[in-house]
């Protein structure tokens, strides 16, 4: 009968017996997968399903003290249908063009975002945030190119020039901000950054200015990437007031700087990596 059923199933008898002998091993492997799934699911739910295999690997290693291969994490996520939210490019996003009376600056950075020196390359940008029923807020932020840390940010209901001035003021108010002598602040060619008053303020602060090429978002890719991940991590539609948006932004910035492990930062958080570079 065994030979008969093996012929029907189109398997060899030796293969059937090997399958029988490996039953205990399969059962143990399934139990191990279920145990690892619980650990992965805990990290996955902590970020509302907005993390992939690499962030989960760093989270479980640092928070749960469990070492797990990222390929295994991907396999288990696929097995149990844990799907990370995938960001998609917005084809309708328009890049603001500088007015004629404003002066642009050369692209001195040329995509060399990481000079492995804290506070040498500063990346600056503004993003739109839609919350409640179509209400709009604007977030201005400055990011350190080497350690990926958000050094200053300001949330506003207006796009007036105060949004960038206040962001710069918050940066200079930091007690731990000691800019490199060749500190470069890089942005796109938005009207805020080409404004003569802004350029004078940057110069007065002893900073050098650089700008992306017109219409080329890749020239400021780390800031674009940060805003994209932030919008994945925060459900702004669940915010019904400006104060709720502010609270969500404050909590995310604390998480990003102090608790979000990054693969390219030797699996450290930006704050940890800053201490690592300073010590080195």
Secondary structure, DSSP 8 states (H G I E B T S, - for coil): -HHHHHHHHT--HHHHHHHHHTHHHHHHHHHHHHHHHHHHHHHHHHTTT---HHHHHHHHHHHS-----HHHHHHHHHHTT---------TT-------TTS------STT----SSTTSEEEEEEEEEEETTTEEEEEEEEEETTT--EEEEEEES--STHHHHHHHHHHHH-TT----TT-EEEE-S-HHHHSHHHHHHHHHTT-EEEE--TT-GGGGHHHHHHHHHHHHH--GGG--SHHHHHHHHHHHHHHHHHT--BGGGTTB-HHHHHHHHHH-
